[in-house]
Amino acid sequence: MDAPETTFSQGTPVTVDGDDSPKKGQSVPNNLYHLQAQNDSLLAELHSLRASYHTLEVKYEEAGDDLAKFQMEREEDQKKIDELAKTVEGLLSERDGLRDEMRRAGEREELFERRIDDAMVEKEGLEREIYEGMREREELVRGIDVGAKEKRDLMKKIEAYKTRNMEVEKEKREIVEGFSRTLEIISTIKESMVRIIESLDEEQVENAVREGEKSREPKEWDELLMELSTVSRMAERVEEKLTYWQEKTKKEKEELEDEKREIVEVFSRSLESISTTKESMVRIIDRLDEEKVENEVEESEEMVADSNSHEKSKEVRESNVLSMELNAVLRKAKWVEEKLKDYQEKTKKEKRELENSVVSLTEENRDINTLLRIALVEKEAVEKSLNKLKGNNEQRRVALLQIAERGLQKVGFGFMMGAAPSEQPSADNTSSNASNVDDSSECEEEVVSLASTVEKIMKNLRSEITQLRRSLEESGSDIERLQSLTEKQAQQIAEQAMYIKELEDREIMLTENVEELLMEIKAAEEEVARWREACELEAKAGQSIAEERDKVTAILKQELEKSRAALEISNGKLKLKEELAAAAMAAQAAAERSLQLADSRSSGLRERIEELTRQLEEAESRERNSRRVRLICWPWRTMKVNPASAALNGVQNVRPPEMQALLH
């Protein structure tokens, strides 16, 4: 067969000999047109990608320029912030300097004021020294007057208490008389009732009752009942009055007790007030000897009787009162000492008795322990002997009872046995087994009872020993307390004696000081006149100096006002600069935020550009692959359309969403 001929020309179909030649000539140009359309679309996409790539490069360059601008602005802002900080530091230093100047001005003012105050203090010191002597003298006189007034108040309260007691006694007497009268009335009423009952016999009463039932007019019986009811009412009233008077007396007793307590409190307060006025009292007493005190006491009693007494008699009277109070205090202290001595002797006696009892009890306890040990030894010996004599239960019982009786007799407790061994009949040896069992049970019961009694005795002795020990401890603690109290009281007495001596010395010194002060007061009065003249001259000079200082202070005040105004202006400037600094800091923060946003955007754009470059490279690789020379092999069957390749071409024609977004 001849080979088929092939002819290729533009725009003419390929003709092939054979049966299938017309079909092949129609399919090849369609495929070529399809491929050419795909190539055109790919070229258009490449052009669009290149244009988008150029635009992205331009945007990237613009972003770099913006970043450089932001960095420059940031550096400028930092420079401005540094400048503002320097200005703020300068303003702060200026403010500190102004404050130092203000302090110096204040110190100057204080110096001027101190000088003025020192001058005034010196002037007042002279006046105080003049009046101190007078005040000390007046204080001494006032102390004496206060002591006398307090004593008078106490005497008035005591007299009022006495009058109150007299009134209470009178009221009690009246109450007793009223009770006696009421009792007499009750006794008369009882007698009248008895007479009425005696006058009325039983028969008369029965007849009256019968007549009353018949006549239904029991007038006499009603009168008797009325009298009885009145008597009962009177008795109830008397009882009520008695209860009322009893309650009243109780209340009055309670009130009297309360008043007594109040009086005791008043006396305690008066003693405290006496302690405050000790200085004035001791001065008066220390000047006087004991013999003089006795003589002056008698003289004071005579002077009290006189109505028109001199001022000296008042001083003697007050000294007598104070000496009596001090003597009462000393007597109380001695009484307390005697009581404490008695109490100590009693406690010593009780302690000795308790110690003796404890010693005796301990000795008894030792004896009991020794006796118990002996009893145990004897018991062991008897048990050994009883083990040998197992058959004879009666001998065992007798031996145990004898041992227990001996032990209790040694202790001091008698024990009467039910039957002695000599009294046992000879018939016991021939007793039955039942009697042996009964004897053994009785023996055990007796032994148990003996053991229980011994245990009870021991428990009682132990409880007594513990009680005695507790009482010893309590007595020891009481003795220690009493010793501490006695020591404290002795210390207080010694301190009071020392205090009295000190007060005597002080009184002597004060008397001397008073005399010296009187002399000094006279000299001071003479000097006061001189000082007055000098003070008047100094006051005139001081007025002129004060006027000059007032002028200086006015000038300083003006300067202070000016400095305050300057400070206010500087503070305003500082506030403005602080606000500017805050605004600069806020701008710096905003610039930093914008730089961060630009960095994030530039990183996103870089990633986008990388993706686009990758897509361009892929598209260029695809274009190269599509422009590659394709070898067409014979036969023509290879030129048929492959459905798989057509599907792939369709897939390649599908544009990804990112490319579509860039094209649009």
Order of alpha helices (4+ residues) and beta strands (2+ residues): alpha-alpha-alpha-alpha-alpha-alpha-alpha-alpha-alpha-alpha
